Amino acid sequence: MAAKWKGNYFDGKSAASQKVEIQHVSEGILIEFADGRMRVWRSYEFRLKQDRPQGPIRLEHGEFPPEIIEVEDPSFREGLKEKH
């Protein structure tokens, strides 16, 4: 079973966040929403943003305002290094 991480998803339209589970897949990351919807962000479609040395890992997808996923667990970043 692939490792899953918990994250917060922001749609870029409102300040409200949604809880999601994220896992690394060959194409990029698979995002699973609480309502059962799933999406894949391909590796070339998102940017890794880490503004501060401490704090969540932040992924941005799309143009302004971007969709954002924040993941608190630093181990999530290891899988990103393998893909990028």
Biopython code that builds the backbone (N, CA, C, O; Angstrom):
import numpy as np
from Bio.PDB.StructureBuilder import StructureBuilder

atoms = [
    (1, "MET", "N", (0.848, -1.191, 0.000)),
    (1, "MET", "CA", (0.000, 0.000, 0.000)),
    (1, "MET", "C", (0.890, 1.249, 0.000)),
    (1, "MET", "O", (1.822, 1.353, 0.798)),
    (2, "ALA", "N", (0.604, 2.167, -0.874)),
    (2, "ALA", "CA", (1.386, 3.396, -0.967)),
    (2, "ALA", "C", (1.123, 4.278, 0.243)),
    (2, "ALA", "O", (0.021, 4.293, 0.791)),
    (3, "ALA", "N", (2.148, 5.011, 0.649)),
    (3, "ALA", "CA", (2.001, 5.932, 1.773)),
    (3, "ALA", "C", (1.054, 7.062, 1.395)),
    (3, "ALA", "O", (1.047, 7.532, 0.257)),
    (4, "LYS", "N", (0.255, 7.490, 2.371)),
    (4, "LYS", "CA", (-0.649, 8.625, 2.177)),
    (4, "LYS", "C", (-0.344, 9.675, 3.225)),
    (4, "LYS", "O", (-0.001, 9.365, 4.366)),
    (5, "TRP", "N", (-0.477, 10.914, 2.815)),
    (5, "TRP", "CA", (-0.271, 12.039, 3.721)),
    (5, "TRP", "C", (-1.558, 12.850, 3.789)),
    (5, "TRP", "O", (-2.323, 12.910, 2.826)),
    (6, "LYS", "N", (-1.780, 13.465, 4.930)),
    (6, "LYS", "CA", (-2.933, 14.345, 5.101)),
    (6, "LYS", "C", (-2.515, 15.758, 4.726)),
    (6, "LYS", "O", (-1.399, 16.193, 5.011)),
    (7, "GLY", "N", (-3.438, 16.465, 4.078)),
    (7, "GLY", "CA", (-3.145, 17.825, 3.672)),
    (7, "GLY", "C", (-4.390, 18.680, 3.676)),
    (7, "GLY", "O", (-5.499, 18.193, 3.894)),
    (8, "ASN", "N", (-4.188, 19.965, 3.430)),
    (8, "ASN", "CA", (-5.287, 20.923, 3.294)),
    (8, "ASN", "C", (-5.265, 21.458, 1.870)),
    (8, "ASN", "O", (-4.231, 21.894, 1.365)),
    (9, "TYR", "N", (-6.439, 21.415, 1.233)),
    (9, "TYR", "CA", (-6.593, 21.868, -0.152)),
    (9, "TYR", "C", (-7.337, 23.188, -0.158)),
    (9, "TYR", "O", (-8.366, 23.332, 0.503)),
    (10, "PHE", "N", (-6.820, 24.148, -0.900)),
    (10, "PHE", "CA", (-7.459, 25.449, -1.101)),
    (10, "PHE", "C", (-7.748, 25.583, -2.590)),
    (10, "PHE", "O", (-6.855, 25.384, -3.414)),
    (11, "ASP", "N", (-8.984, 25.917, -2.942)),
    (11, "ASP", "CA", (-9.372, 25.948, -4.363)),
    (11, "ASP", "C", (-8.962, 27.212, -5.106)),
    (11, "ASP", "O", (-9.143, 27.293, -6.321)),
    (12, "GLY", "N", (-8.414, 28.199, -4.405)),
    (12, "GLY", "CA", (-7.988, 29.437, -5.047)),
    (12, "GLY", "C", (-9.102, 30.446, -5.204)),
    (12, "GLY", "O", (-8.871, 31.566, -5.661)),
    (13, "LYS", "N", (-10.319, 30.056, -4.827)),
    (13, "LYS", "CA", (-11.468, 30.948, -4.962)),
    (13, "LYS", "C", (-11.997, 31.428, -3.614)),
    (13, "LYS", "O", (-12.561, 32.518, -3.513)),
    (14, "SER", "N", (-11.811, 30.608, -2.580)),
    (14, "SER", "CA", (-12.285, 30.984, -1.252)),
    (14, "SER", "C", (-11.185, 30.699, -0.237)),
    (14, "SER", "O", (-10.215, 30.005, -0.540)),
    (15, "ALA", "N", (-11.341, 31.234, 0.960)),
    (15, "ALA", "CA", (-10.345, 31.024, 2.013)),
    (15, "ALA", "C", (-10.536, 29.686, 2.721)),
    (15, "ALA", "O", (-9.673, 29.262, 3.489)),
    (16, "ALA", "N", (-11.655, 29.023, 2.470)),
    (16, "ALA", "CA", (-11.945, 27.751, 3.140)),
    (16, "ALA", "C", (-11.045, 26.647, 2.602)),
    (16, "ALA", "O", (-10.736, 26.601, 1.411)),
    (17, "SER", "N", (-10.631, 25.758, 3.500)),
    (17, "SER", "CA", (-9.824, 24.619, 3.075)),
    (17, "SER", "C", (-10.627, 23.337, 3.211)),
    (17, "SER", "O", (-11.607, 23.267, 3.953)),
    (18, "GLN", "N", (-10.184, 22.325, 2.476)),
    (18, "GLN", "CA", (-10.778, 20.993, 2.558)),
    (18, "GLN", "C", (-9.679, 20.026, 2.944)),
    (18, "GLN", "O", (-8.546, 20.144, 2.478)),
    (19, "LYS", "N", (-10.013, 19.069, 3.797)),
    (19, "LYS", "CA", (-9.057, 18.022, 4.159)),
    (19, "LYS", "C", (-8.949, 17.049, 2.987)),
    (19, "LYS", "O", (-9.955, 16.644, 2.404)),
    (20, "VAL", "N", (-7.725, 16.685, 2.657)),
    (20, "VAL", "CA", (-7.476, 15.734, 1.573)),
    (20, "VAL", "C", (-6.405, 14.742, 2.015)),
    (20, "VAL", "O", (-5.663, 14.984, 2.967)),
    (21, "GLU", "N", (-6.345, 13.623, 1.301)),
    (21, "GLU", "CA", (-5.239, 12.681, 1.450)),
    (21, "GLU", "C", (-4.484, 12.686, 0.137)),
    (21, "GLU", "O", (-5.084, 12.698, -0.937)),
    (22, "ILE", "N", (-3.162, 12.677, 0.231)),
    (22, "ILE", "CA", (-2.317, 12.766, -0.947)),
    (22, "ILE", "C", (-1.360, 11.587, -0.958)),
    (22, "ILE", "O", (-0.861, 11.164, 0.085)),
    (23, "GLN", "N", (-1.111, 11.062, -2.152)),
    (23, "GLN", "CA", (-0.071, 10.042, -2.277)),
    (23, "GLN", "C", (0.674, 10.251, -3.581)),
    (23, "GLN", "O", (0.143, 10.801, -4.546)),
    (24, "HIS", "N", (1.921, 9.795, -3.583)),
    (24, "HIS", "CA", (2.750, 9.888, -4.776)),
    (24, "HIS", "C", (2.346, 8.782, -5.738)),
    (24, "HIS", "O", (2.196, 7.626, -5.344)),
    (25, "VAL", "N", (2.171, 9.147, -7.007)),
    (25, "VAL", "CA", (1.920, 8.183, -8.073)),
    (25, "VAL", "C", (2.927, 8.481, -9.182)),
    (25, "VAL", "O", (3.597, 9.513, -9.146)),
    (26, "SER", "N", (3.038, 7.598, -10.152)),
    (26, "SER", "CA", (4.067, 7.775, -11.184)),
    (26, "SER", "C", (3.909, 9.087, -11.952)),
    (26, "SER", "O", (4.906, 9.670, -12.377)),
    (27, "GLU", "N", (2.680, 9.558, -12.136)),
    (27, "GLU", "CA", (2.455, 10.791, -12.898)),
    (27, "GLU", "C", (2.701, 12.054, -12.079)),
    (27, "GLU", "O", (2.969, 13.113, -12.647)),
    (28, "GLY", "N", (2.614, 11.958, -10.755)),
    (28, "GLY", "CA", (2.745, 13.137, -9.889)),
    (28, "GLY", "C", (2.190, 12.829, -8.515)),
    (28, "GLY", "O", (2.752, 12.021, -7.775)),
    (29, "ILE", "N", (1.061, 13.489, -8.168)),
    (29, "ILE", "CA", (0.394, 13.197, -6.899)),
    (29, "ILE", "C", (-1.094, 12.933, -7.141)),
    (29, "ILE", "O", (-1.721, 13.539, -8.010)),
    (30, "LEU", "N", (-1.627, 12.024, -6.357)),
    (30, "LEU", "CA", (-3.049, 11.697, -6.387)),
    (30, "LEU", "C", (-3.674, 12.348, -5.172)),
    (30, "LEU", "O", (-3.204, 12.164, -4.049)),
    (31, "ILE", "N", (-4.738, 13.112, -5.394)),
    (31, "ILE", "CA", (-5.429, 13.826, -4.326)),
    (31, "ILE", "C", (-6.794, 13.185, -4.140)),
    (31, "ILE", "O", (-7.562, 13.052, -5.093)),
    (32, "GLU", "N", (-7.093, 12.789, -2.911)),
    (32, "GLU", "CA", (-8.380, 12.185, -2.597)),
    (32, "GLU", "C", (-9.133, 13.107, -1.649)),
    (32, "GLU", "O", (-8.669, 13.402, -0.547)),
    (33, "PHE", "N", (-10.306, 13.558, -2.095)),
    (33, "PHE", "CA", (-11.133, 14.457, -1.302)),
    (33, "PHE", "C", (-12.050, 13.651, -0.382)),
    (33, "PHE", "O", (-12.307, 12.472, -0.627)),
    (34, "ALA", "N", (-12.538, 14.293, 0.674)),
    (34, "ALA", "CA", (-13.404, 13.622, 1.658)),
    (34, "ALA", "C", (-14.674, 13.066, 1.018)),
    (34, "ALA", "O", (-15.208, 12.060, 1.485)),
    (35, "ASP", "N", (-15.166, 13.711, -0.049)),
    (35, "ASP", "CA", (-16.402, 13.248, -0.694)),
    (35, "ASP", "C", (-16.160, 12.121, -1.700)),
    (35, "ASP", "O", (-17.088, 11.683, -2.380)),
    (36, "GLY", "N", (-14.896, 11.647, -1.795)),
    (36, "GLY", "CA", (-14.589, 10.527, -2.681)),
    (36, "GLY", "C", (-14.015, 10.927, -4.025)),
    (36, "GLY", "O", (-13.506, 10.073, -4.751)),
    (37, "ARG", "N", (-14.085, 12.218, -4.379)),
    (37, "ARG", "CA", (-13.485, 12.658, -5.643)),
    (37, "ARG", "C", (-11.983, 12.466, -5.595)),
    (37, "ARG", "O", (-11.360, 12.545, -4.537)),
    (38, "MET", "N", (-11.411, 12.210, -6.770)),
    (38, "MET", "CA", (-9.958, 12.067, -6.875)),
    (38, "MET", "C", (-9.457, 12.884, -8.053)),
    (38, "MET", "O", (-10.133, 13.003, -9.075)),
    (39, "ARG", "N", (-8.277, 13.439, -7.899)),
    (39, "ARG", "CA", (-7.630, 14.184, -8.984)),
    (39, "ARG", "C", (-6.151, 13.851, -8.996)),
    (39, "ARG", "O", (-5.571, 13.514, -7.964)),
    (40, "VAL", "N", (-5.553, 13.946, -10.155)),
    (40, "VAL", "CA", (-4.104, 13.791, -10.272)),
    (40, "VAL", "C", (-3.537, 15.131, -10.735)),
    (40, "VAL", "O", (-3.997, 15.717, -11.715)),
    (41, "TRP", "N", (-2.535, 15.593, -10.011)),
    (41, "TRP", "CA", (-1.738, 16.722, -10.468)),
    (41, "TRP", "C", (-0.452, 16.119, -11.011)),
    (41, "TRP", "O", (0.319, 15.516, -10.265)),
    (42, "ARG", "N", (-0.224, 16.279, -12.295)),
    (42, "ARG", "CA", (0.995, 15.749, -12.889)),
    (42, "ARG", "C", (2.192, 16.583, -12.425)),
    (42, "ARG", "O", (2.065, 17.775, -12.146)),
    (43, "SER", "N", (3.333, 15.942, -12.350)),
    (43, "SER", "CA", (4.539, 16.600, -11.810)),
    (43, "SER", "C", (4.839, 17.923, -12.500)),
    (43, "SER", "O", (5.266, 18.871, -11.842)),
    (44, "TYR", "N", (4.629, 18.007, -13.792)),
    (44, "TYR", "CA", (4.939, 19.241, -14.513)),
    (44, "TYR", "C", (3.858, 20.314, -14.343)),
    (44, "TYR", "O", (4.051, 21.448, -14.780)),
    (45, "GLU", "N", (2.725, 19.977, -13.717)),
    (45, "GLU", "CA", (1.620, 20.925, -13.569)),
    (45, "GLU", "C", (1.657, 21.719, -12.269)),
    (45, "GLU", "O", (0.956, 22.723, -12.148)),
    (46, "PHE", "N", (2.459, 21.291, -11.292)),
    (46, "PHE", "CA", (2.471, 22.019, -10.020)),
    (46, "PHE", "C", (3.875, 22.467, -9.653)),
    (46, "PHE", "O", (4.876, 21.942, -10.142)),
    (47, "ARG", "N", (3.908, 23.463, -8.768)),
    (47, "ARG", "CA", (5.164, 24.029, -8.283)),
    (47, "ARG", "C", (5.280, 23.765, -6.786)),
    (47, "ARG", "O", (4.291, 23.827, -6.056)),
    (48, "LEU", "N", (6.484, 23.474, -6.344)),
    (48, "LEU", "CA", (6.758, 23.303, -4.922)),
    (48, "LEU", "C", (7.162, 24.652, -4.359)),
    (48, "LEU", "O", (8.097, 25.281, -4.853)),
    (49, "LYS", "N", (6.461, 25.094, -3.330)),
    (49, "LYS", "CA", (6.780, 26.372, -2.686)),
    (49, "LYS", "C", (7.039, 26.100, -1.216)),
    (49, "LYS", "O", (6.180, 25.562, -0.517)),
    (50, "GLN", "N", (8.201, 26.466, -0.755)),
    (50, "GLN", "CA", (8.493, 26.355, 0.679)),
    (50, "GLN", "C", (9.078, 27.704, 1.067)),
    (50, "GLN", "O", (10.282, 27.939, 0.958)),
    (51, "ASP", "N", (8.190, 28.588, 1.523)),
    (51, "ASP", "CA", (8.585, 29.965, 1.811)),
    (51, "ASP", "C", (9.461, 30.082, 3.054)),
    (51, "ASP", "O", (10.304, 30.973, 3.153)),
    (52, "ARG", "N", (9.250, 29.177, 3.994)),
    (52, "ARG", "CA", (9.960, 29.257, 5.266)),
    (52, "ARG", "C", (10.690, 27.942, 5.523)),
    (52, "ARG", "O", (10.257, 26.894, 5.045)),
    (53, "PRO", "N", (11.793, 27.985, 6.273)),
    (53, "PRO", "CA", (12.490, 26.744, 6.583)),
    (53, "PRO", "C", (11.626, 25.791, 7.413)),
    (53, "PRO", "O", (11.740, 24.572, 7.283)),
    (54, "GLN", "N", (10.788, 26.334, 8.241)),
    (54, "GLN", "CA", (9.844, 25.534, 9.025)),
    (54, "GLN", "C", (8.449, 25.794, 8.470)),
    (54, "GLN", "O", (8.193, 26.850, 7.890)),
    (55, "GLY", "N", (7.572, 24.855, 8.642)),
    (55, "GLY", "CA", (6.211, 25.053, 8.162)),
    (55, "GLY", "C", (5.845, 24.050, 7.100)),
    (55, "GLY", "O", (6.653, 23.197, 6.734)),
    (56, "PRO", "N", (4.636, 24.148, 6.608)),
    (56, "PRO", "CA", (4.137, 23.129, 5.671)),
    (56, "PRO", "C", (4.810, 23.181, 4.306)),
    (56, "PRO", "O", (5.324, 24.214, 3.877)),
    (57, "ILE", "N", (4.787, 22.043, 3.646)),
    (57, "ILE", "CA", (5.182, 21.958, 2.242)),
    (57, "ILE", "C", (3.971, 22.433, 1.454)),
    (57, "ILE", "O", (2.847, 21.999, 1.706)),
    (58, "ARG", "N", (4.204, 23.316, 0.512)),
    (58, "ARG", "CA", (3.102, 23.927, -0.227)),
    (58, "ARG", "C", (3.264, 23.641, -1.717)),
    (58, "ARG", "O", (4.311, 23.908, -2.306)),
    (59, "LEU", "N", (2.207, 23.094, -2.311)),
    (59, "LEU", "CA", (2.181, 22.842, -3.751)),
    (59, "LEU", "C", (1.171, 23.787, -4.376)),
    (59, "LEU", "O", (0.069, 23.954, -3.852)),
    (60, "GLU", "N", (1.532, 24.406, -5.489)),
    (60, "GLU", "CA", (0.636, 25.320, -6.198)),
    (60, "GLU", "C", (0.378, 24.769, -7.595)),
    (60, "GLU", "O", (1.291, 24.299, -8.274)),
    (61, "HIS", "N", (-0.886, 24.837, -8.009)),
    (61, "HIS", "CA", (-1.319, 24.293, -9.296)),
    (61, "HIS", "C", (-2.144, 25.345, -10.015)),
    (61, "HIS", "O", (-3.106, 25.876, -9.460)),
    (62, "GLY", "N", (-1.768, 25.646, -11.248)),
    (62, "GLY", "CA", (-2.543, 26.593, -12.053)),
    (62, "GLY", "C", (-2.051, 28.021, -11.920)),
    (62, "GLY", "O", (-1.127, 28.323, -11.164)),
    (63, "GLU", "N", (-2.696, 28.879, -12.676)),
    (63, "GLU", "CA", (-2.345, 30.296, -12.686)),
    (63, "GLU", "C", (-3.010, 31.016, -11.519)),
    (63, "GLU", "O", (-3.751, 30.411, -10.745)),
    (64, "PHE", "N", (-2.740, 32.306, -11.400)),
    (64, "PHE", "CA", (-3.271, 33.100, -10.291)),
    (64, "PHE", "C", (-4.791, 33.203, -10.374)),
    (64, "PHE", "O", (-5.313, 33.480, -11.454)),
    (65, "PRO", "N", (-5.505, 32.996, -9.307)),
    (65, "PRO", "CA", (-5.027, 32.442, -8.039)),
    (65, "PRO", "C", (-4.920, 30.923, -8.137)),
    (65, "PRO", "O", (-5.848, 30.266, -8.608)),
    (66, "PRO", "N", (-3.794, 30.360, -7.696)),
    (66, "PRO", "CA", (-3.594, 28.920, -7.854)),
    (66, "PRO", "C", (-4.391, 28.097, -6.846)),
    (66, "PRO", "O", (-4.796, 28.589, -5.793)),
    (67, "GLU", "N", (-4.601, 26.833, -7.199)),
    (67, "GLU", "CA", (-5.062, 25.862, -6.214)),
    (67, "GLU", "C", (-3.829, 25.542, -5.374)),
    (67, "GLU", "O", (-2.711, 25.533, -5.890)),
    (68, "ILE", "N", (-4.027, 25.279, -4.093)),
    (68, "ILE", "CA", (-2.898, 25.044, -3.185)),
    (68, "ILE", "C", (-3.180, 23.815, -2.331)),
    (68, "ILE", "O", (-4.309, 23.586, -1.898)),
    (69, "ILE", "N", (-2.147, 23.040, -2.100)),
    (69, "ILE", "CA", (-2.200, 21.964, -1.106)),
    (69, "ILE", "C", (-1.045, 22.199, -0.150)),
    (69, "ILE", "O", (0.091, 22.423, -0.569)),
    (70, "GLU", "N", (-1.351, 22.146, 1.154)),
    (70, "GLU", "CA", (-0.317, 22.240, 2.177)),
    (70, "GLU", "C", (-0.259, 20.924, 2.936)),
    (70, "GLU", "O", (-1.284, 20.382, 3.348)),
    (71, "VAL", "N", (0.964, 20.417, 3.113)),
    (71, "VAL", "CA", (1.198, 19.159, 3.816)),
    (71, "VAL", "C", (2.172, 19.447, 4.955)),
    (71, "VAL", "O", (3.260, 19.975, 4.726)),
    (72, "GLU", "N", (1.785, 19.102, 6.174)),
    (72, "GLU", "CA", (2.627, 19.365, 7.346)),
    (72, "GLU", "C", (3.791, 18.387, 7.473)),
    (72, "GLU", "O", (4.869, 18.772, 7.927)),
    (73, "ASP", "N", (3.593, 17.143, 7.084)),
    (73, "ASP", "CA", (4.591, 16.086, 7.311)),
    (73, "ASP", "C", (5.783, 16.261, 6.367)),
    (73, "ASP", "O", (5.617, 16.149, 5.152)),
    (74, "PRO", "N", (6.983, 16.532, 6.896)),
    (74, "PRO", "CA", (8.141, 16.754, 6.024)),
    (74, "PRO", "C", (8.538, 15.529, 5.198)),
    (74, "PRO", "O", (9.231, 15.673, 4.191)),
    (75, "SER", "N", (8.116, 14.337, 5.599)),
    (75, "SER", "CA", (8.470, 13.142, 4.822)),
    (75, "SER", "C", (7.805, 13.138, 3.444)),
    (75, "SER", "O", (8.264, 12.435, 2.544)),
    (76, "PHE", "N", (6.737, 13.908, 3.269)),
    (76, "PHE", "CA", (6.065, 14.009, 1.966)),
    (76, "PHE", "C", (7.033, 14.522, 0.896)),
    (76, "PHE", "O", (6.967, 14.108, -0.262)),
    (77, "ARG", "N", (7.917, 15.413, 1.289)),
    (77, "ARG", "CA", (8.842, 16.038, 0.337)),
    (77, "ARG", "C", (9.804, 15.023, -0.285)),
    (77, "ARG", "O", (10.234, 15.201, -1.425)),
    (78, "GLU", "N", (10.143, 13.970, 0.445)),
    (78, "GLU", "CA", (11.080, 12.976, -0.077)),
    (78, "GLU", "C", (10.586, 12.371, -1.392)),
    (78, "GLU", "O", (11.371, 12.210, -2.326)),
    (79, "GLY", "N", (9.325, 12.043, -1.474)),
    (79, "GLY", "CA", (8.778, 11.494, -2.707)),
    (79, "GLY", "C", (8.803, 12.488, -3.849)),
    (79, "GLY", "O", (8.925, 12.103, -5.012)),
    (80, "LEU", "N", (8.688, 13.768, -3.521)),
    (80, "LEU", "CA", (8.753, 14.793, -4.553)),
    (80, "LEU", "C", (10.150, 14.867, -5.148)),
    (80, "LEU", "O", (10.295, 15.064, -6.354)),
    (81, "LYS", "N", (11.168, 14.715, -4.335)),
    (81, "LYS", "CA", (12.534, 14.760, -4.833)),
    (81, "LYS", "C", (12.783, 13.648, -5.833)),
    (81, "LYS", "O", (13.504, 13.838, -6.813)),
    (82, "GLU", "N", (12.190, 12.488, -5.592)),
    (82, "GLU", "CA", (12.358, 11.364, -6.509)),
    (82, "GLU", "C", (11.728, 11.653, -7.864)),
    (82, "GLU", "O", (12.223, 11.187, -8.890)),
    (83, "LYS", "N", (10.650, 12.409, -7.877)),
    (83, "LYS", "CA", (9.903, 12.657, -9.104)),
    (83, "LYS", "C", (10.449, 13.843, -9.886)),
    (83, "LYS", "O", (10.305, 13.885, -11.107)),
    (84, "HIS", "N", (11.073, 14.810, -9.212)),
    (84, "HIS", "CA", (11.516, 16.043, -9.893)),
    (84, "HIS", "C", (12.972, 15.965, -10.228)),
    (84, "HIS", "O", (13.525, 16.904, -10.801)),
]
sb = StructureBuilder()
sb.init_structure("model")
sb.init_model(0)
sb.init_chain("A")
sb.init_seg("    ")
for serial, (resi, resn, name, xyz) in enumerate(atoms, 1):
    if name == "N":
        sb.init_residue(resn, " ", resi, " ")
    sb.init_atom(name, np.array(xyz, "f"), 0.0, 1.0, " ", f" {name:<3s}", serial, name[0])
structure = sb.get_structure()
